[in-house]
Amino acid sequence: MSDAPHIAQKGPFPVEVKAGKTYFWCACGKSKRQPFCDGSHKGSGFEPVKYTAEADKKVFFCGCKHSAKKPLCDGTHSKL
């Protein structure tokens, strides 16, 4: 088992979220439904990160899976 997540893409996933809706961000990087979890993490030690939108807006979910502000992008991908 690797301690590092798979890099799904070196850039964020822009997503229009809806206020009050809950999203489960893929932390392992292996989901086929990026940036969201599809259960691919099972047995890996990774768990999806729950995100509940506070407002209707565009947010940028981390694509490299290395952000310090998971599940949102903090620009870490530019250093990988």
Backbone as XML, in Angstrom:
<?xml version="1.0"?>
<chain id="A" units="angstrom">
  <residue number="1" name="MET">
    <atom name="N" x="0.838" y="-1.193" z="0.000"/>
    <atom name="CA" x="0.000" y="0.000" z="0.000"/>
    <atom name="C" x="0.875" y="1.247" z="0.000"/>
  </residue>
  <residue number="2" name="SER">
    <atom name="N" x="0.538" y="2.181" z="-0.835"/>
    <atom name="CA" x="1.271" y="3.440" z="-0.904"/>
    <atom name="C" x="0.631" y="4.466" z="0.026"/>
  </residue>
  <residue number="3" name="ASP">
    <atom name="N" x="1.456" y="5.277" z="0.692"/>
    <atom name="CA" x="0.938" y="6.327" z="1.560"/>
    <atom name="C" x="0.555" y="7.564" z="0.770"/>
  </residue>
  <residue number="4" name="ALA">
    <atom name="N" x="1.028" y="7.670" z="-0.469"/>
    <atom name="CA" x="0.753" y="8.842" z="-1.300"/>
    <atom name="C" x="-0.441" y="8.574" z="-2.221"/>
  </residue>
  <residue number="5" name="PRO">
    <atom name="N" x="-1.341" y="9.552" z="-2.356"/>
    <atom name="CA" x="-2.460" y="9.370" z="-3.261"/>
    <atom name="C" x="-2.019" y="9.461" z="-4.718"/>
  </residue>
  <residue number="6" name="HIS">
    <atom name="N" x="-2.795" y="8.874" z="-5.591"/>
    <atom name="CA" x="-2.573" y="8.963" z="-7.032"/>
    <atom name="C" x="-2.942" y="10.389" z="-7.480"/>
  </residue>
  <residue number="7" name="ILE">
    <atom name="N" x="-2.135" y="11.009" z="-8.315"/>
    <atom name="CA" x="-2.445" y="12.352" z="-8.822"/>
    <atom name="C" x="-3.424" y="12.197" z="-9.975"/>
  </residue>
  <residue number="8" name="ALA">
    <atom name="N" x="-4.663" y="12.625" z="-9.752"/>
    <atom name="CA" x="-5.694" y="12.503" z="-10.781"/>
    <atom name="C" x="-5.424" y="13.483" z="-11.919"/>
  </residue>
  <residue number="9" name="GLN">
    <atom name="N" x="-5.039" y="14.710" z="-11.584"/>
    <atom name="CA" x="-4.617" y="15.710" z="-12.569"/>
    <atom name="C" x="-3.860" y="16.811" z="-11.847"/>
  </residue>
  <residue number="10" name="LYS">
    <atom name="N" x="-2.951" y="17.464" z="-12.562"/>
    <atom name="CA" x="-2.154" y="18.545" z="-11.960"/>
    <atom name="C" x="-2.863" y="19.873" z="-12.174"/>
  </residue>
  <residue number="11" name="GLY">
    <atom name="N" x="-3.969" y="20.014" z="-11.506"/>
    <atom name="CA" x="-4.781" y="21.217" z="-11.563"/>
    <atom name="C" x="-6.099" y="20.939" z="-10.872"/>
  </residue>
  <residue number="12" name="PRO">
    <atom name="N" x="-6.832" y="21.985" z="-10.508"/>
    <atom name="CA" x="-8.096" y="21.798" z="-9.801"/>
    <atom name="C" x="-9.242" y="21.385" z="-10.730"/>
  </residue>
  <residue number="13" name="PHE">
    <atom name="N" x="-10.298" y="20.877" z="-10.123"/>
    <atom name="CA" x="-11.542" y="20.565" z="-10.816"/>
    <atom name="C" x="-12.551" y="21.660" z="-10.453"/>
  </residue>
  <residue number="14" name="PRO">
    <atom name="N" x="-12.907" y="22.556" z="-11.379"/>
    <atom name="CA" x="-13.921" y="23.567" z="-11.061"/>
    <atom name="C" x="-15.310" y="22.911" z="-11.070"/>
  </residue>
  <residue number="15" name="VAL">
    <atom name="N" x="-16.081" y="23.146" z="-10.009"/>
    <atom name="CA" x="-17.406" y="22.538" z="-9.876"/>
    <atom name="C" x="-18.382" y="23.576" z="-9.342"/>
  </residue>
  <residue number="16" name="GLU">
    <atom name="N" x="-19.545" y="23.671" z="-9.971"/>
    <atom name="CA" x="-20.633" y="24.512" z="-9.463"/>
    <atom name="C" x="-21.353" y="23.702" z="-8.390"/>
  </residue>
  <residue number="17" name="VAL">
    <atom name="N" x="-21.271" y="24.154" z="-7.135"/>
    <atom name="CA" x="-21.911" y="23.445" z="-6.028"/>
    <atom name="C" x="-23.196" y="24.147" z="-5.634"/>
  </residue>
  <residue number="18" name="LYS">
    <atom name="N" x="-24.080" y="23.405" z="-4.989"/>
    <atom name="CA" x="-25.376" y="23.928" z="-4.546"/>
    <atom name="C" x="-25.400" y="24.022" z="-3.025"/>
  </residue>
  <residue number="19" name="ALA">
    <atom name="N" x="-25.904" y="25.133" z="-2.512"/>
    <atom name="CA" x="-25.976" y="25.362" z="-1.071"/>
    <atom name="C" x="-26.673" y="24.206" z="-0.362"/>
  </residue>
  <residue number="20" name="GLY">
    <atom name="N" x="-26.044" y="23.719" z="0.713"/>
    <atom name="CA" x="-26.617" y="22.658" z="1.526"/>
    <atom name="C" x="-26.369" y="21.250" z="1.008"/>
  </residue>
  <residue number="21" name="LYS">
    <atom name="N" x="-25.886" y="21.109" z="-0.216"/>
    <atom name="CA" x="-25.630" y="19.784" z="-0.780"/>
    <atom name="C" x="-24.280" y="19.272" z="-0.285"/>
  </residue>
  <residue number="22" name="THR">
    <atom name="N" x="-24.216" y="17.973" z="-0.010"/>
    <atom name="CA" x="-22.992" y="17.336" z="0.459"/>
    <atom name="C" x="-22.324" y="16.587" z="-0.689"/>
  </residue>
  <residue number="23" name="TYR">
    <atom name="N" x="-21.019" y="16.747" z="-0.768"/>
    <atom name="CA" x="-20.203" y="16.110" z="-1.799"/>
    <atom name="C" x="-19.122" y="15.295" z="-1.106"/>
  </residue>
  <residue number="24" name="PHE">
    <atom name="N" x="-18.709" y="14.186" z="-1.724"/>
    <atom name="CA" x="-17.642" y="13.370" z="-1.166"/>
    <atom name="C" x="-16.481" y="13.357" z="-2.144"/>
  </residue>
  <residue number="25" name="TRP">
    <atom name="N" x="-15.435" y="14.098" z="-1.779"/>
    <atom name="CA" x="-14.247" y="14.275" z="-2.605"/>
    <atom name="C" x="-13.353" y="13.041" z="-2.524"/>
  </residue>
  <residue number="26" name="CYS">
    <atom name="N" x="-12.872" y="12.587" z="-3.664"/>
    <atom name="CA" x="-11.968" y="11.443" z="-3.743"/>
    <atom name="C" x="-10.589" y="11.846" z="-3.211"/>
  </residue>
  <residue number="27" name="ALA">
    <atom name="N" x="-10.127" y="11.144" z="-2.172"/>
    <atom name="CA" x="-8.818" y="11.431" z="-1.588"/>
    <atom name="C" x="-7.716" y="10.532" z="-2.142"/>
  </residue>
  <residue number="28" name="CYS">
    <atom name="N" x="-8.096" y="9.370" z="-2.689"/>
    <atom name="CA" x="-7.082" y="8.423" z="-3.163"/>
    <atom name="C" x="-6.601" y="8.730" z="-4.582"/>
  </residue>
  <residue number="29" name="GLY">
    <atom name="N" x="-7.433" y="9.421" z="-5.360"/>
    <atom name="CA" x="-7.076" y="9.782" z="-6.728"/>
    <atom name="C" x="-7.409" y="8.732" z="-7.770"/>
  </residue>
  <residue number="30" name="LYS">
    <atom name="N" x="-8.041" y="7.630" z="-7.377"/>
    <atom name="CA" x="-8.310" y="6.550" z="-8.322"/>
    <atom name="C" x="-9.757" y="6.479" z="-8.815"/>
  </residue>
  <residue number="31" name="SER">
    <atom name="N" x="-10.607" y="7.340" z="-8.309"/>
    <atom name="CA" x="-12.008" y="7.349" z="-8.722"/>
    <atom name="C" x="-12.139" y="7.648" z="-10.217"/>
  </residue>
  <residue number="32" name="LYS">
    <atom name="N" x="-13.085" y="7.006" z="-10.856"/>
    <atom name="CA" x="-13.387" y="7.275" z="-12.269"/>
    <atom name="C" x="-14.354" y="8.453" z="-12.388"/>
  </residue>
  <residue number="33" name="ARG">
    <atom name="N" x="-14.840" y="8.973" z="-11.250"/>
    <atom name="CA" x="-15.786" y="10.091" z="-11.244"/>
    <atom name="C" x="-15.154" y="11.346" z="-10.635"/>
  </residue>
  <residue number="34" name="GLN">
    <atom name="N" x="-13.905" y="11.604" z="-10.928"/>
    <atom name="CA" x="-13.180" y="12.749" z="-10.355"/>
    <atom name="C" x="-13.988" y="14.040" z="-10.494"/>
  </residue>
  <residue number="35" name="PRO">
    <atom name="N" x="-13.974" y="14.882" z="-9.483"/>
    <atom name="CA" x="-13.182" y="14.797" z="-8.259"/>
    <atom name="C" x="-13.880" y="14.041" z="-7.133"/>
  </residue>
  <residue number="36" name="PHE">
    <atom name="N" x="-14.966" y="13.350" z="-7.461"/>
    <atom name="CA" x="-15.765" y="12.707" z="-6.424"/>
    <atom name="C" x="-15.476" y="11.219" z="-6.281"/>
  </residue>
  <residue number="37" name="CYS">
    <atom name="N" x="-15.773" y="10.703" z="-5.105"/>
    <atom name="CA" x="-15.509" y="9.309" z="-4.756"/>
    <atom name="C" x="-16.455" y="8.345" z="-5.479"/>
  </residue>
  <residue number="38" name="ASP">
    <atom name="N" x="-15.903" y="7.224" z="-5.943"/>
    <atom name="CA" x="-16.721" y="6.146" z="-6.512"/>
    <atom name="C" x="-16.461" y="4.823" z="-5.794"/>
  </residue>
  <residue number="39" name="GLY">
    <atom name="N" x="-15.758" y="4.881" z="-4.655"/>
    <atom name="CA" x="-15.481" y="3.681" z="-3.874"/>
    <atom name="C" x="-14.161" y="3.006" z="-4.208"/>
  </residue>
  <residue number="40" name="SER">
    <atom name="N" x="-13.401" y="3.564" z="-5.133"/>
    <atom name="CA" x="-12.131" y="2.958" z="-5.552"/>
    <atom name="C" x="-11.098" y="2.884" z="-4.430"/>
  </residue>
  <residue number="41" name="HIS">
    <atom name="N" x="-11.300" y="3.634" z="-3.357"/>
    <atom name="CA" x="-10.351" y="3.669" z="-2.240"/>
    <atom name="C" x="-10.415" y="2.425" z="-1.364"/>
  </residue>
  <residue number="42" name="LYS">
    <atom name="N" x="-11.443" y="1.629" z="-1.483"/>
    <atom name="CA" x="-11.627" y="0.494" z="-0.570"/>
    <atom name="C" x="-10.363" y="-0.354" z="-0.452"/>
  </residue>
  <residue number="43" name="GLY">
    <atom name="N" x="-9.941" y="-0.579" z="0.798"/>
    <atom name="CA" x="-8.753" y="-1.365" z="1.081"/>
    <atom name="C" x="-7.454" y="-0.599" z="0.970"/>
  </residue>
  <residue number="44" name="SER">
    <atom name="N" x="-7.520" y="0.704" z="0.682"/>
    <atom name="CA" x="-6.304" y="1.485" z="0.463"/>
    <atom name="C" x="-5.844" y="2.283" z="1.677"/>
  </residue>
  <residue number="45" name="GLY">
    <atom name="N" x="-6.708" y="2.458" z="2.660"/>
    <atom name="CA" x="-6.373" y="3.314" z="3.798"/>
    <atom name="C" x="-6.831" y="4.746" z="3.601"/>
  </residue>
  <residue number="46" name="PHE">
    <atom name="N" x="-7.303" y="5.089" z="2.405"/>
    <atom name="CA" x="-7.832" y="6.420" z="2.127"/>
    <atom name="C" x="-9.335" y="6.424" z="2.355"/>
  </residue>
  <residue number="47" name="GLU">
    <atom name="N" x="-9.874" y="7.574" z="2.717"/>
    <atom name="CA" x="-11.309" y="7.767" z="2.886"/>
    <atom name="C" x="-11.709" y="9.045" z="2.160"/>
  </residue>
  <residue number="48" name="PRO">
    <atom name="N" x="-12.920" y="9.096" z="1.599"/>
    <atom name="CA" x="-13.360" y="10.335" z="0.952"/>
    <atom name="C" x="-13.525" y="11.447" z="1.991"/>
  </residue>
  <residue number="49" name="VAL">
    <atom name="N" x="-13.427" y="12.683" z="1.529"/>
    <atom name="CA" x="-13.583" y="13.844" z="2.405"/>
    <atom name="C" x="-14.947" y="14.477" z="2.126"/>
  </residue>
  <residue number="50" name="LYS">
    <atom name="N" x="-15.728" y="14.623" z="3.181"/>
    <atom name="CA" x="-17.068" y="15.203" z="3.076"/>
    <atom name="C" x="-16.963" y="16.725" z="2.953"/>
  </residue>
  <residue number="51" name="TYR">
    <atom name="N" x="-17.707" y="17.273" z="2.006"/>
    <atom name="CA" x="-17.747" y="18.729" z="1.806"/>
    <atom name="C" x="-19.206" y="19.132" z="1.642"/>
  </residue>
  <residue number="52" name="THR">
    <atom name="N" x="-19.672" y="20.058" z="2.472"/>
    <atom name="CA" x="-21.036" y="20.569" z="2.357"/>
    <atom name="C" x="-20.953" y="22.018" z="1.913"/>
  </residue>
  <residue number="53" name="ALA">
    <atom name="N" x="-21.590" y="22.310" z="0.792"/>
    <atom name="CA" x="-21.545" y="23.658" z="0.219"/>
    <atom name="C" x="-22.326" y="24.642" z="1.087"/>
  </residue>
  <residue number="54" name="GLU">
    <atom name="N" x="-21.711" y="25.791" z="1.327"/>
    <atom name="CA" x="-22.354" y="26.840" z="2.118"/>
    <atom name="C" x="-23.223" y="27.739" z="1.260"/>
  </residue>
  <residue number="55" name="ALA">
    <atom name="N" x="-22.927" y="27.796" z="-0.047"/>
    <atom name="CA" x="-23.666" y="28.667" z="-0.964"/>
    <atom name="C" x="-23.589" y="28.081" z="-2.372"/>
  </residue>
  <residue number="56" name="ASP">
    <atom name="N" x="-24.488" y="28.550" z="-3.235"/>
    <atom name="CA" x="-24.398" y="28.201" z="-4.652"/>
    <atom name="C" x="-23.219" y="28.987" z="-5.218"/>
  </residue>
  <residue number="57" name="LYS">
    <atom name="N" x="-22.187" y="28.285" z="-5.666"/>
    <atom name="CA" x="-21.016" y="28.968" z="-6.208"/>
    <atom name="C" x="-20.100" y="27.970" z="-6.892"/>
  </residue>
  <residue number="58" name="LYS">
    <atom name="N" x="-19.067" y="28.468" z="-7.535"/>
    <atom name="CA" x="-18.037" y="27.618" z="-8.130"/>
    <atom name="C" x="-16.917" y="27.455" z="-7.116"/>
  </residue>
  <residue number="59" name="VAL">
    <atom name="N" x="-16.538" y="26.200" z="-6.886"/>
    <atom name="CA" x="-15.390" y="25.912" z="-6.031"/>
    <atom name="C" x="-14.388" y="25.093" z="-6.842"/>
  </residue>
  <residue number="60" name="PHE">
    <atom name="N" x="-13.169" y="25.045" z="-6.370"/>
    <atom name="CA" x="-12.109" y="24.334" z="-7.071"/>
    <atom name="C" x="-11.611" y="23.196" z="-6.196"/>
  </residue>
  <residue number="61" name="PHE">
    <atom name="N" x="-12.070" y="21.978" z="-6.527"/>
    <atom name="CA" x="-11.651" y="20.794" z="-5.796"/>
    <atom name="C" x="-10.250" y="20.394" z="-6.237"/>
  </residue>
  <residue number="62" name="CYS">
    <atom name="N" x="-9.427" y="19.991" z="-5.283"/>
    <atom name="CA" x="-8.047" y="19.580" z="-5.554"/>
    <atom name="C" x="-8.023" y="18.378" z="-6.495"/>
  </residue>
  <residue number="63" name="GLY">
    <atom name="N" x="-7.192" y="18.467" z="-7.521"/>
    <atom name="CA" x="-7.026" y="17.369" z="-8.469"/>
    <atom name="C" x="-5.770" y="16.563" z="-8.217"/>
  </residue>
  <residue number="64" name="CYS">
    <atom name="N" x="-4.767" y="17.181" z="-7.580"/>
    <atom name="CA" x="-3.499" y="16.476" z="-7.341"/>
    <atom name="C" x="-3.540" y="15.634" z="-6.069"/>
  </residue>
  <residue number="65" name="LYS">
    <atom name="N" x="-4.537" y="15.882" z="-5.228"/>
    <atom name="CA" x="-4.760" y="15.131" z="-3.981"/>
    <atom name="C" x="-3.715" y="15.410" z="-2.911"/>
  </residue>
  <residue number="66" name="HIS">
    <atom name="N" x="-2.944" y="16.483" z="-3.061"/>
    <atom name="CA" x="-1.898" y="16.827" z="-2.099"/>
    <atom name="C" x="-2.147" y="18.165" z="-1.380"/>
  </residue>
  <residue number="67" name="SER">
    <atom name="N" x="-3.285" y="18.794" z="-1.599"/>
    <atom name="CA" x="-3.601" y="20.089" z="-0.997"/>
    <atom name="C" x="-3.613" y="20.008" z="0.525"/>
  </residue>
  <residue number="68" name="ALA">
    <atom name="N" x="-3.152" y="21.057" z="1.174"/>
    <atom name="CA" x="-3.235" y="21.146" z="2.630"/>
    <atom name="C" x="-4.632" y="21.596" z="3.051"/>
  </residue>
  <residue number="69" name="LYS">
    <atom name="N" x="-5.446" y="22.034" z="2.100"/>
    <atom name="CA" x="-6.803" y="22.524" z="2.388"/>
    <atom name="C" x="-7.853" y="21.578" z="1.810"/>
  </residue>
  <residue number="70" name="LYS">
    <atom name="N" x="-7.578" y="20.274" z="1.866"/>
    <atom name="CA" x="-8.490" y="19.273" z="1.313"/>
    <atom name="C" x="-9.919" y="19.505" z="1.787"/>
  </residue>
  <residue number="71" name="PRO">
    <atom name="N" x="-10.886" y="19.450" z="0.924"/>
    <atom name="CA" x="-10.855" y="18.956" z="-0.445"/>
    <atom name="C" x="-10.603" y="20.032" z="-1.502"/>
  </residue>
  <residue number="72" name="LEU">
    <atom name="N" x="-10.356" y="21.258" z="-1.066"/>
    <atom name="CA" x="-10.202" y="22.349" z="-2.029"/>
    <atom name="C" x="-8.740" y="22.563" z="-2.423"/>
  </residue>
  <residue number="73" name="CYS">
    <atom name="N" x="-8.542" y="23.093" z="-3.604"/>
    <atom name="CA" x="-7.210" y="23.366" z="-4.149"/>
    <atom name="C" x="-6.538" y="24.502" z="-3.381"/>
  </residue>
  <residue number="74" name="ASP">
    <atom name="N" x="-5.244" y="24.347" z="-3.102"/>
    <atom name="CA" x="-4.459" y="25.421" z="-2.493"/>
    <atom name="C" x="-3.237" y="25.777" z="-3.335"/>
  </residue>
  <residue number="75" name="GLY">
    <atom name="N" x="-3.173" y="25.221" z="-4.560"/>
    <atom name="CA" x="-2.063" y="25.528" z="-5.453"/>
    <atom name="C" x="-0.886" y="24.581" z="-5.337"/>
  </residue>
  <residue number="76" name="THR">
    <atom name="N" x="-0.978" y="23.576" z="-4.480"/>
    <atom name="CA" x="0.120" y="22.630" z="-4.297"/>
    <atom name="C" x="0.531" y="21.969" z="-5.609"/>
  </residue>
  <residue number="77" name="HIS">
    <atom name="N" x="-0.413" y="21.761" z="-6.524"/>
    <atom name="CA" x="-0.121" y="21.092" z="-7.800"/>
    <atom name="C" x="0.997" y="21.796" z="-8.579"/>
  </residue>
  <residue number="78" name="SER">
    <atom name="N" x="1.164" y="23.082" z="-8.363"/>
    <atom name="CA" x="2.191" y="23.816" z="-9.097"/>
    <atom name="C" x="3.611" y="23.488" z="-8.605"/>
  </residue>
  <residue number="79" name="LYS">
    <atom name="N" x="3.709" y="22.792" z="-7.466"/>
    <atom name="CA" x="5.015" y="22.420" z="-6.907"/>
    <atom name="C" x="5.336" y="20.945" z="-7.113"/>
  </residue>
  <residue number="80" name="LEU">
    <atom name="N" x="4.431" y="20.205" z="-7.733"/>
    <atom name="CA" x="4.654" y="18.763" z="-7.931"/>
    <atom name="C" x="5.427" y="18.485" z="-9.200"/>
  </residue>
</chain>
